[in-house]
Amino acid sequence: MIKVYGIPNCNTVKKAFEWLQQNGLTYEFHDYKKKGITKEKLQEWSHHFGWENLVNKKGTTWAQLSDEERQEITNKNKAIKYLAQNTSAIKRPVIEAEGKYLIRFDEKQYEDVLL
């Protein structure tokens, strides 16, 4: 089973949905804007991707932080606390598929891992 985590109106998530559908793959979607995300799940992802790779520093949520607030996010625990409270700042999508983990949309990586 493939589980996709993200926000439905995100263009990158839409690309992932489209790719999955075009390749005949079924998936379950977890909208963490509506459902939230646990700190435990963020810990798990941090283990696979590194906490630095979970934080979307190109998005508007990050951009709205002051320089001082950004400088406060200096380690895994602080990042997880921030991301749990600001799910829009998580890079997306995150995909879990039978013990494999993907972050962002990368067609080649999706082909290698999911097909």
FIMARDO-893981 format. One record per atom (N, C-alpha, C): atom name; residue number from 1; y, z, x. Coordinates in Angstrom, 1 decimal, always signed. Layout:
FIMARDO-893981
{CA, NUM, {Y, Z, X}}
...
//
This chain:
FIMARDO-893981
{N, 1, {-1.2, +0.0, +0.8}}
{CA, 1, {+0.0, +0.0, +0.0}}
{C, 1, {+1.2, +0.0, +0.9}}
{N, 2, {+2.2, -0.8, +0.5}}
{CA, 2, {+3.4, -0.9, +1.2}}
{C, 2, {+4.5, -0.2, +0.4}}
{N, 3, {+5.2, +0.7, +1.1}}
{CA, 3, {+6.3, +1.4, +0.5}}
{C, 3, {+7.6, +1.1, +1.2}}
{N, 4, {+8.6, +0.7, +0.4}}
{CA, 4, {+9.9, +0.3, +0.9}}
{C, 4, {+10.9, +1.4, +0.5}}
{N, 5, {+11.6, +1.9, +1.5}}
{CA, 5, {+12.7, +2.9, +1.3}}
{C, 5, {+14.0, +2.2, +1.5}}
{N, 6, {+14.9, +2.5, +0.6}}
{CA, 6, {+16.3, +1.9, +0.9}}
{C, 6, {+17.1, +2.0, -0.4}}
{N, 7, {+18.1, +1.2, -0.5}}
{CA, 7, {+19.1, +1.1, -1.6}}
{C, 7, {+19.0, -0.3, -2.1}}
{N, 8, {+18.8, -0.5, -3.4}}
{CA, 8, {+18.5, -1.8, -4.0}}
{C, 8, {+19.7, -2.8, -3.8}}
{N, 9, {+20.9, -2.4, -3.7}}
{CA, 9, {+22.0, -3.3, -3.6}}
{C, 9, {+22.3, -3.7, -2.2}}
{N, 10, {+21.5, -3.2, -1.2}}
{CA, 10, {+21.7, -3.5, +0.2}}
{C, 10, {+21.2, -4.9, +0.5}}
{N, 11, {+22.0, -5.8, +1.1}}
{CA, 11, {+21.5, -7.1, +1.4}}
{C, 11, {+20.3, -7.2, +2.3}}
{N, 12, {+20.2, -6.3, +3.2}}
{CA, 12, {+19.0, -6.3, +4.1}}
{C, 12, {+17.7, -5.9, +3.3}}
{N, 13, {+17.9, -4.9, +2.4}}
{CA, 13, {+16.7, -4.6, +1.6}}
{C, 13, {+16.4, -5.7, +0.7}}
{N, 14, {+17.3, -6.4, +0.2}}
{CA, 14, {+17.1, -7.6, -0.7}}
{C, 14, {+16.3, -8.7, +0.1}}
{N, 15, {+16.7, -8.9, +1.4}}
{CA, 15, {+15.9, -9.8, +2.2}}
{C, 15, {+14.5, -9.4, +2.4}}
{N, 16, {+14.3, -8.1, +2.6}}
{CA, 16, {+12.9, -7.6, +2.7}}
{C, 16, {+12.1, -7.8, +1.4}}
{N, 17, {+12.7, -7.5, +0.3}}
{CA, 17, {+12.0, -7.7, -1.0}}
{C, 17, {+11.6, -9.2, -1.1}}
{N, 18, {+12.6, -10.1, -0.8}}
{CA, 18, {+12.3, -11.5, -0.9}}
{C, 18, {+11.2, -12.0, +0.0}}
{N, 19, {+11.2, -11.5, +1.2}}
{CA, 19, {+10.1, -11.8, +2.2}}
{C, 19, {+8.8, -11.3, +1.7}}
{N, 20, {+8.7, -10.1, +1.2}}
{CA, 20, {+7.5, -9.5, +0.7}}
{C, 20, {+7.0, -10.3, -0.5}}
{N, 21, {+7.8, -10.7, -1.4}}
{CA, 21, {+7.4, -11.4, -2.6}}
{C, 21, {+7.0, -12.8, -2.2}}
{N, 22, {+7.7, -13.5, -1.3}}
{CA, 22, {+7.3, -14.8, -0.8}}
{C, 22, {+5.9, -14.8, -0.2}}
{N, 23, {+5.6, -13.7, +0.4}}
{CA, 23, {+4.3, -13.6, +1.1}}
{C, 23, {+3.2, -12.9, +0.3}}
{N, 24, {+3.5, -12.8, -1.0}}
{CA, 24, {+2.5, -12.3, -1.9}}
{C, 24, {+2.1, -10.8, -1.7}}
{N, 25, {+3.0, -10.0, -1.1}}
{CA, 25, {+2.7, -8.6, -0.8}}
{C, 25, {+3.3, -7.7, -1.9}}
{N, 26, {+2.5, -6.9, -2.5}}
{CA, 26, {+3.1, -5.9, -3.5}}
{C, 26, {+3.5, -4.7, -2.7}}
{N, 27, {+4.5, -4.0, -3.3}}
{CA, 27, {+5.1, -2.9, -2.7}}
{C, 27, {+5.6, -1.9, -3.8}}
{N, 28, {+5.8, -0.7, -3.3}}
{CA, 28, {+6.5, +0.3, -4.2}}
{C, 28, {+7.8, +0.6, -3.5}}
{N, 29, {+8.9, +0.7, -4.3}}
{CA, 29, {+10.2, +0.9, -3.8}}
{C, 29, {+10.7, +2.4, -4.1}}
{N, 30, {+11.2, +3.0, -3.1}}
{CA, 30, {+11.8, +4.3, -3.2}}
{C, 30, {+13.3, +4.2, -2.9}}
{N, 31, {+14.1, +4.3, -4.0}}
{CA, 31, {+15.6, +4.3, -3.9}}
{C, 31, {+16.1, +5.6, -3.5}}
{N, 32, {+16.4, +5.8, -2.2}}
{CA, 32, {+16.8, +7.1, -1.7}}
{C, 32, {+18.2, +7.5, -2.1}}
{N, 33, {+18.9, +6.6, -2.6}}
{CA, 33, {+20.2, +6.9, -3.2}}
{C, 33, {+20.1, +7.7, -4.5}}
{N, 34, {+19.1, +7.3, -5.3}}
{CA, 34, {+18.8, +8.0, -6.6}}
{C, 34, {+17.8, +9.1, -6.4}}
{N, 35, {+16.8, +8.9, -5.6}}
{CA, 35, {+15.7, +9.9, -5.5}}
{C, 35, {+15.9, +10.9, -4.3}}
{N, 36, {+16.8, +10.5, -3.4}}
{CA, 36, {+16.9, +11.3, -2.2}}
{C, 36, {+15.8, +11.1, -1.2}}
{N, 37, {+15.8, +11.8, -0.2}}
{CA, 37, {+14.8, +11.8, +0.9}}
{C, 37, {+14.7, +13.1, +1.5}}
{N, 38, {+13.5, +13.5, +1.8}}
{CA, 38, {+13.2, +14.9, +2.3}}
{C, 38, {+13.5, +14.9, +3.8}}
{N, 39, {+13.8, +16.1, +4.2}}
{CA, 39, {+14.0, +16.3, +5.7}}
{C, 39, {+12.7, +16.0, +6.4}}
{N, 40, {+11.6, +16.3, +5.7}}
{CA, 40, {+10.3, +16.1, +6.4}}
{C, 40, {+10.0, +14.6, +6.6}}
{N, 41, {+10.4, +13.8, +5.6}}
{CA, 41, {+10.3, +12.3, +5.8}}
{C, 41, {+11.2, +11.8, +6.9}}
{N, 42, {+12.4, +12.3, +7.0}}
{CA, 42, {+13.3, +12.0, +8.0}}
{C, 42, {+12.7, +12.4, +9.4}}
{N, 43, {+12.1, +13.5, +9.5}}
{CA, 43, {+11.5, +14.0, +10.7}}
{C, 43, {+10.4, +13.0, +11.1}}
{N, 44, {+9.6, +12.6, +10.1}}
{CA, 44, {+8.5, +11.6, +10.4}}
{C, 44, {+9.0, +10.3, +10.9}}
{N, 45, {+10.1, +9.8, +10.3}}
{CA, 45, {+10.6, +8.6, +10.7}}
{C, 45, {+11.3, +8.7, +12.1}}
{N, 46, {+11.9, +9.9, +12.3}}
{CA, 46, {+12.5, +10.1, +13.6}}
{C, 46, {+11.4, +10.1, +14.7}}
{N, 47, {+10.3, +10.6, +14.4}}
{CA, 47, {+9.1, +10.6, +15.4}}
{C, 47, {+8.8, +9.1, +15.7}}
{N, 48, {+8.8, +8.2, +14.8}}
{CA, 48, {+8.4, +6.8, +15.0}}
{C, 48, {+9.6, +6.0, +15.6}}
{N, 49, {+10.8, +6.2, +15.1}}
{CA, 49, {+11.9, +5.3, +15.5}}
{C, 49, {+12.9, +6.0, +16.5}}
{N, 50, {+12.9, +7.3, +16.6}}
{CA, 50, {+13.9, +8.0, +17.3}}
{C, 50, {+15.1, +8.3, +16.3}}
{N, 51, {+15.7, +9.4, +16.4}}
{CA, 51, {+16.7, +9.8, +15.4}}
{C, 51, {+17.9, +8.8, +15.6}}
{N, 52, {+18.2, +8.4, +16.8}}
{CA, 52, {+19.3, +7.5, +17.0}}
{C, 52, {+19.2, +6.2, +16.3}}
{N, 53, {+18.0, +5.7, +16.1}}
{CA, 53, {+17.7, +4.5, +15.4}}
{C, 53, {+17.8, +4.6, +13.9}}
{N, 54, {+17.7, +5.8, +13.4}}
{CA, 54, {+17.8, +6.0, +11.9}}
{C, 54, {+19.2, +6.0, +11.4}}
{N, 55, {+20.2, +6.3, +12.3}}
{CA, 55, {+21.6, +6.4, +11.8}}
{C, 55, {+22.2, +5.0, +11.8}}
{N, 56, {+22.7, +4.5, +10.7}}
{CA, 56, {+23.3, +3.2, +10.6}}
{C, 56, {+24.8, +3.4, +10.9}}
{N, 57, {+25.1, +3.1, +12.2}}
{CA, 57, {+26.4, +3.3, +12.7}}
{C, 57, {+27.3, +2.0, +12.4}}
{N, 58, {+26.8, +1.0, +11.7}}
{CA, 58, {+27.6, -0.1, +11.4}}
{C, 58, {+28.0, -0.1, +9.9}}
{N, 59, {+27.5, +0.9, +9.1}}
{CA, 59, {+27.8, +0.9, +7.7}}
{C, 59, {+29.1, +1.7, +7.4}}
{N, 60, {+29.5, +1.6, +6.1}}
{CA, 60, {+30.7, +2.2, +5.7}}
{C, 60, {+30.6, +3.7, +5.7}}
{N, 61, {+29.5, +4.3, +5.4}}
{CA, 61, {+29.3, +5.7, +5.3}}
{C, 61, {+29.7, +6.3, +6.7}}
{N, 62, {+29.1, +5.7, +7.8}}
{CA, 62, {+29.4, +6.2, +9.1}}
{C, 62, {+30.9, +6.0, +9.5}}
{N, 63, {+31.4, +4.8, +9.1}}
{CA, 63, {+32.8, +4.5, +9.4}}
{C, 63, {+33.8, +5.4, +8.7}}
{N, 64, {+33.4, +6.0, +7.6}}
{CA, 64, {+34.3, +6.9, +6.9}}
{C, 64, {+34.4, +8.3, +7.5}}
{N, 65, {+33.5, +8.6, +8.5}}
{CA, 65, {+33.5, +9.9, +9.2}}
{C, 65, {+34.7, +9.9, +10.2}}
{N, 66, {+35.2, +11.0, +10.4}}
{CA, 66, {+36.2, +11.2, +11.5}}
{C, 66, {+35.5, +11.1, +12.8}}
{N, 67, {+36.3, +10.9, +13.9}}
{CA, 67, {+35.7, +10.9, +15.2}}
{C, 67, {+35.0, +12.2, +15.5}}
{N, 68, {+35.7, +13.3, +15.1}}
{CA, 68, {+35.1, +14.6, +15.3}}
{C, 68, {+33.7, +14.8, +14.6}}
{N, 69, {+33.6, +14.3, +13.4}}
{CA, 69, {+32.4, +14.4, +12.6}}
{C, 69, {+31.3, +13.6, +13.3}}
{N, 70, {+31.6, +12.4, +13.8}}
{CA, 70, {+30.6, +11.5, +14.5}}
{C, 70, {+30.2, +12.2, +15.7}}
{N, 71, {+31.1, +12.8, +16.4}}
{CA, 71, {+30.7, +13.5, +17.7}}
{C, 71, {+29.8, +14.7, +17.5}}
{N, 72, {+29.8, +15.2, +16.3}}
{CA, 72, {+29.0, +16.4, +16.0}}
{C, 72, {+27.5, +16.0, +15.9}}
{N, 73, {+27.2, +14.8, +15.6}}
{CA, 73, {+25.8, +14.3, +15.4}}
{C, 73, {+25.2, +13.9, +16.7}}
{N, 74, {+24.7, +14.9, +17.4}}
{CA, 74, {+24.3, +14.8, +18.8}}
{C, 74, {+22.9, +15.0, +19.1}}
{N, 75, {+22.1, +15.4, +18.0}}
{CA, 75, {+20.7, +15.6, +18.3}}
{C, 75, {+19.9, +15.3, +17.0}}
{N, 76, {+18.6, +15.4, +17.0}}
{CA, 76, {+17.7, +15.1, +15.9}}
{C, 76, {+18.0, +16.0, +14.7}}
{N, 77, {+18.1, +17.3, +14.9}}
{CA, 77, {+18.3, +18.2, +13.8}}
{C, 77, {+19.6, +17.9, +13.1}}
{N, 78, {+20.7, +17.7, +13.8}}
{CA, 78, {+22.0, +17.4, +13.2}}
{C, 78, {+22.0, +16.1, +12.5}}
{N, 79, {+21.3, +15.1, +13.1}}
{CA, 79, {+21.2, +13.8, +12.4}}
{C, 79, {+20.4, +13.9, +11.1}}
{N, 80, {+19.3, +14.6, +11.1}}
{CA, 80, {+18.5, +14.7, +9.9}}
{C, 80, {+19.2, +15.4, +8.8}}
{N, 81, {+20.0, +16.5, +9.2}}
{CA, 81, {+20.8, +17.2, +8.2}}
{C, 81, {+21.8, +16.2, +7.6}}
{N, 82, {+22.5, +15.5, +8.5}}
{CA, 82, {+23.5, +14.5, +8.0}}
{C, 82, {+22.9, +13.4, +7.1}}
{N, 83, {+21.7, +12.8, +7.5}}
{CA, 83, {+21.1, +11.8, +6.8}}
{C, 83, {+20.6, +12.2, +5.4}}
{N, 84, {+20.0, +13.5, +5.4}}
{CA, 84, {+19.5, +14.0, +4.1}}
{C, 84, {+20.6, +14.1, +3.1}}
{N, 85, {+21.8, +14.4, +3.6}}
{CA, 85, {+23.0, +14.6, +2.7}}
{C, 85, {+23.7, +13.3, +2.4}}
{N, 86, {+23.5, +12.3, +3.3}}
{CA, 86, {+24.2, +11.0, +3.2}}
{C, 86, {+23.2, +9.9, +3.4}}
{N, 87, {+22.4, +9.7, +2.4}}
{CA, 87, {+21.3, +8.7, +2.5}}
{C, 87, {+21.8, +7.3, +2.7}}
{N, 88, {+23.0, +7.0, +2.4}}
{CA, 88, {+23.5, +5.6, +2.6}}
{C, 88, {+23.7, +5.4, +4.1}}
{N, 89, {+23.6, +6.4, +4.9}}
{CA, 89, {+23.8, +6.2, +6.4}}
{C, 89, {+22.5, +6.0, +7.1}}
{N, 90, {+21.4, +5.9, +6.3}}
{CA, 90, {+20.0, +5.6, +6.9}}
{C, 90, {+19.9, +4.1, +7.1}}
{N, 91, {+19.5, +3.7, +8.3}}
{CA, 91, {+19.3, +2.2, +8.4}}
{C, 91, {+18.2, +1.8, +7.4}}
{N, 92, {+18.3, +0.6, +6.9}}
{CA, 92, {+17.4, +0.2, +5.9}}
{C, 92, {+17.1, -1.3, +6.0}}
{N, 93, {+15.9, -1.6, +5.4}}
{CA, 93, {+15.0, -0.7, +4.8}}
{C, 93, {+14.1, -0.1, +5.8}}
{N, 94, {+13.4, +1.0, +5.4}}
{CA, 94, {+12.3, +1.6, +6.2}}
{C, 94, {+11.0, +1.2, +5.4}}
{N, 95, {+10.0, +0.7, +6.1}}
{CA, 95, {+8.8, +0.3, +5.4}}
{C, 95, {+7.7, +1.1, +6.1}}
{N, 96, {+6.8, +1.6, +5.2}}
{CA, 96, {+5.6, +2.3, +5.6}}
{C, 96, {+4.4, +1.4, +5.0}}
{N, 97, {+3.5, +1.1, +5.9}}
{CA, 97, {+2.4, +0.3, +5.4}}
{C, 97, {+1.1, +0.7, +6.2}}
{N, 98, {+0.2, +1.5, +5.6}}
{CA, 98, {-1.0, +1.8, +6.2}}
{C, 98, {-0.9, +2.4, +7.6}}
{N, 99, {+0.0, +3.4, +7.7}}
{CA, 99, {+0.2, +4.0, +9.0}}
{C, 99, {+1.1, +3.3, +10.0}}
{N, 100, {+1.7, +2.2, +9.5}}
{CA, 100, {+2.6, +1.4, +10.4}}
{C, 100, {+4.0, +1.6, +9.8}}
{N, 101, {+5.0, +1.6, +10.7}}
{CA, 101, {+6.3, +1.8, +10.3}}
{C, 101, {+7.3, +0.7, +10.8}}
{N, 102, {+8.2, +0.3, +9.9}}
{CA, 102, {+9.1, -0.8, +10.3}}
{C, 102, {+10.5, -0.3, +9.8}}
{N, 103, {+11.5, -0.7, +10.6}}
{CA, 103, {+12.9, -0.3, +10.2}}
{C, 103, {+13.7, -1.6, +10.4}}
{N, 104, {+14.6, -1.8, +9.4}}
{CA, 104, {+15.5, -3.0, +9.3}}
{C, 104, {+14.6, -4.2, +8.9}}
{N, 105, {+15.3, -5.3, +8.8}}
{CA, 105, {+14.5, -6.6, +8.4}}
{C, 105, {+14.5, -7.4, +9.7}}
{N, 106, {+13.2, -7.7, +10.1}}
{CA, 106, {+13.0, -8.6, +11.2}}
{C, 106, {+11.8, -9.5, +10.8}}
{N, 107, {+12.0, -10.7, +10.4}}
{CA, 107, {+10.9, -11.5, +9.9}}
{C, 107, {+9.7, -11.6, +10.8}}
{N, 108, {+9.9, -11.8, +12.1}}
{CA, 108, {+8.8, -11.9, +13.1}}
{C, 108, {+8.0, -10.6, +13.1}}
{N, 109, {+8.7, -9.5, +13.1}}
{CA, 109, {+8.1, -8.2, +13.1}}
{C, 109, {+7.3, -8.0, +11.8}}
{N, 110, {+7.8, -8.4, +10.7}}
{CA, 110, {+7.2, -8.3, +9.4}}
{C, 110, {+5.9, -9.1, +9.5}}
{N, 111, {+6.0, -10.3, +10.0}}
{CA, 111, {+4.8, -11.2, +10.1}}
{C, 111, {+3.7, -10.5, +10.9}}
{N, 112, {+4.1, -10.0, +12.1}}
{CA, 112, {+3.1, -9.4, +13.0}}
{C, 112, {+2.5, -8.2, +12.4}}
{N, 113, {+3.2, -7.4, +11.7}}
{CA, 113, {+2.7, -6.1, +11.2}}
{C, 113, {+2.1, -6.2, +9.8}}
{N, 114, {+2.7, -7.0, +8.9}}
{CA, 114, {+2.3, -6.9, +7.5}}
{C, 114, {+1.3, -8.1, +7.1}}
{N, 115, {+1.2, -9.1, +7.9}}
{CA, 115, {+0.4, -10.2, +7.5}}
{C, 115, {-1.0, -10.2, +8.3}}
//
